[in-house]
Amino acid sequence: MKQTDIQSFATSQLTLLDHELQAELAETQLLTSTHAPTVLQRAGLALLNLTLSSQRTGFGGKTLLELGLDPAVGGGDLPEHGLRTGDICAVAEQPKGAERRKQRESMEERGCSGVVTRVQREAVTVALDKDEVEVPRGKLWLVKLANSATSKRLTHTMTTLQRLPPTSHTPLTQVLFGHSSPIPPSPLDLQSAVHSWHDPLLNSTQQAAIRFALASRDVALIHGPPGTGKTHTLIELILQFLDRGQRVLVCGPSNISVDNIVERLSHHRIPGGGIVRLGHPARLLPSVLRYSLDVLSKSSEAAAIVADVRAEMDGKQGLLRKARGGRERRAVYGELRELRREYRVREGRVVGDLVRGARVVLCTLHGAGGFHLRGERFDVVIVDEASQALEAQCWIPVLASGAPKLVLAGDHLQLPPTIKSLNTKPSKLPAKKTVDADEVANGVSKLSTDDAKPNTNLPKPKPESSTLETTLFDRLLSLHGNTIKRMLTTQYRMHETIMAFPSAALYESKLIAAESVKSRLLTDLPYPVQNTEDTREPVVFWDTQGGEFPEKSEDEESATGAKGKGSLLAESKVNEHEVAIVRLHVGRLVKAGVREEDIAVVTPYNGQLALLAQTLKERWPGLELGSIDGFQGREKEAVVVSLVRSNAEREVGFLGEKRRLNGESPSHLSTIRARAATMG
Ligand SMILES: Nc1ncnc2c1ncn2[C@@H]1O[C@H](COP(=O)(O)OP(=O)(O)OP(=O)(O)O)[C@@H](O)[C@H]1O
């Protein structure tokens, strides 16, 4: 690839990112402009009848609004809703009758948009984006908006890359675009890379991956199939980098992926200024809060002077609510502006010292583009769950950190990140491959490594990506081949029968089940479980062949008022008879003694999910229900998969994507087998 290719790559990414943003905006705008607020509330996209219960100053000097149910409508717990921490939303006076459309159109213009920072049973807290907006009064409502902030940062990053003069292309950038080849570590480099291990129990593939990542000069990929200890390996790798006196930036696509590492890293002694987790504290796991910049900055000695200003600002916020006329309010706004300036200067000093002192900084990929890392330098960037991230996202820490070395950990054979604009274009995913139903009719006996065929139907990453869903992980593999990768092969999660299918279909039969799990059954749980025909089998197929279990297409809104992101518009599929089987099967597991909390029911279709929730949740509240895509990467003792599709044409739709059937990793798997499913 030549230098112009970097530009054309960035240009094409910018176009694709714009499509993606437009798709997301179109979806949200369509929802908010065409549906009544009550419908939006039912769909989990809005909350009505709220009042302001408090207004105060949060991290970064932002105004925080806490909203609860209007006591006039009874107060108390909020109705069920889909607003989550981190969601972008607008707060406005609740429109009355004919005003509805007009009010809603002006909502964003009036600048009352913000980020949900806290969700409690009785209240939702929003941090306003702009400092000086008039906070709405009276009866309010909160509605979810498209998240254009994320998109802005991606666009900014790709624009930076597009304009990067050739003189600024670092050796790493050159390797990432194929201008030069990665320098392979010599056997001696690999051998001498580690003097002693922090974790003596690492297996040989984990050790080899760590040696490789340490000895590589520019880029290293760690390929970790489900349960092979990818995160475990990264912890040792981080400690090894620290032993060498290096400074590390660790990122992941989601807050939970980052917190997972912070949590595990916190069990180790970190030299120097320790670890700092960037990101809004409301989005972090409680167990890692003590590493958040916000909490650290409040507990440091210098924090007292920041606290003074904060208290003064809170006082002014209170005055604002009481102020009668416009003039009085403007005066208070003026004082607040001054205080906020002062606050930011002081807070900036405290925070800057903490970040500069930290040997390991952890944040989301998106978070790496924030001002905290401006001017900071690192020796290496590590990205976990890299195959869940858009390539443009991975460039945020690469450009922000100036690090000469990049380590990506992930599994390109699990689902790639969700891309909305794909829904409006023909899918770029591989052509579906249906398996003869008879082939799997015998269920368990067919699920052996001998019978399952190696996968020949996976997407071949394109050398010069022109799609958003080709991740950096994919592209680098295709550019430089397997020499830049090390694979972890011992998995610590699945019974070997469950492992057999993904291993053969996706991982060239390379996976090995660790001794501790290879023959572990539900009957081996640490509490009493009866030995029944369900609990002594690691894999159970329920065969629904024969036309008795027809799938149905369904408009989710009319069917169930299903809650969840964007579900309002999606045409979905349901299979009612299959729900009855799931109920029966879960009932049998629970009767045998398996705890509800240890069972998950997953399905690829939102329509089916809603139906399953209606049928199962009341009887077994501890049961976890989720979409297959949403559940990827999680762990449960028993997973029931309802595949839904069953039609005479043997069409399986997006189930044809094998990566969708990968990664559940339980110790018991029951599959409600549709006539045309690809399992087997
Ligand atoms: N060398 C090892 N010896 C014993 N147990 C291990 C070893 N490596 C990992 N494990 C265990 O395997 C399980 C999976 O590890 P980990 O969560 O790090 O895997 P992962 O590959 O990151 O998982 P995911 O599939 O969610 O990405 C954990 O319970 C971990 O403690």
The ligand as an SDF file (V2000), in Angstrom:
LIG
                    3D

 31 33  0  0  0  0  0  0  0  0999 V2000
   -3.7570  -20.6890   32.4870 N   0  0  0  0  0  0  0  0  0  0  0  0
   -4.9500  -20.7990   33.0860 C   0  0  0  0  0  0  0  0  0  0  0  0
   -5.1290  -21.7230   34.0400 N   0  0  0  0  0  0  0  0  0  0  0  0
   -6.3370  -21.8630   34.6300 C   0  0  0  0  0  0  0  0  0  0  0  0
   -7.4160  -21.1310   34.3350 N   0  0  0  0  0  0  0  0  0  0  0  0
   -7.3010  -20.1980   33.3840 C   0  0  0  0  0  0  0  0  0  0  0  0
   -6.0620  -19.9790   32.7130 C   0  0  0  0  0  0  0  0  0  0  0  0
   -6.2460  -18.9970   31.8170 N   0  0  0  0  0  0  0  0  0  0  0  0
   -7.5360  -18.6040   31.9270 C   0  0  0  0  0  0  0  0  0  0  0  0
   -8.1710  -19.3100   32.8630 N   0  0  0  0  0  0  0  0  0  0  0  0
   -9.5750  -19.1870   33.2510 C   0  0  0  0  0  0  0  0  0  0  0  0
  -10.3610  -19.2660   32.0940 O   0  0  0  0  0  0  0  0  0  0  0  0
  -11.5030  -18.4420   32.1870 C   0  0  0  0  0  0  0  0  0  0  0  0
  -11.5830  -17.5610   30.9910 C   0  0  0  0  0  0  0  0  0  0  0  0
  -10.5580  -16.5840   31.0830 O   0  0  0  0  0  0  0  0  0  0  0  0
  -10.7260  -15.1380   30.5130 P   0  0  0  0  0  0  0  0  0  0  0  0
  -11.9680  -14.5110   31.0620 O   0  0  0  0  0  0  0  0  0  0  0  0
   -9.4510  -14.4320   30.6970 O   0  0  0  0  0  0  0  0  0  0  0  0
  -10.9380  -15.5350   29.0240 O   0  0  0  0  0  0  0  0  0  0  0  0
  -11.3080  -14.6900   27.7640 P   0  0  0  0  0  0  0  0  0  0  0  0
  -10.7320  -15.4360   26.6250 O   0  0  0  0  0  0  0  0  0  0  0  0
  -10.9040  -13.2670   27.9820 O   0  0  0  0  0  0  0  0  0  0  0  0
  -12.8670  -14.8020   27.7750 O   0  0  0  0  0  0  0  0  0  0  0  0
  -13.9030  -14.2810   26.6830 P   0  0  0  0  0  0  0  0  0  0  0  0
  -14.3050  -15.4850   25.9460 O   0  0  0  0  0  0  0  0  0  0  0  0
  -15.0050  -13.7420   27.5590 O   0  0  0  0  0  0  0  0  0  0  0  0
  -13.1840  -13.2560   25.8730 O   0  0  0  0  0  0  0  0  0  0  0  0
  -11.3660  -17.6900   33.4930 C   0  0  0  0  0  0  0  0  0  0  0  0
  -12.1650  -18.3020   34.4700 O   0  0  0  0  0  0  0  0  0  0  0  0
   -9.8960  -17.8200   33.8130 C   0  0  0  0  0  0  0  0  0  0  0  0
   -9.6540  -17.7600   35.2030 O   0  0  0  0  0  0  0  0  0  0  0  0
  1  2  1  0
  2  3  1  0
  2  7  2  0
  3  4  2  0
  4  5  1  0
  5  6  2  0
  6  7  1  0
  6 10  1  0
  7  8  1  0
  8  9  2  0
  9 10  1  0
 10 11  1  0
 11 12  1  0
 11 30  1  0
 12 13  1  0
 13 14  1  0
 13 28  1  0
 14 15  1  0
 15 16  1  0
 16 17  2  0
 16 18  1  0
 16 19  1  0
 19 20  1  0
 20 21  2  0
 20 22  1  0
 20 23  1  0
 23 24  1  0
 24 25  2  0
 24 26  1  0
 24 27  1  0
 28 29  1  0
 28 30  1  0
 30 31  1  0
M  END
$$$$
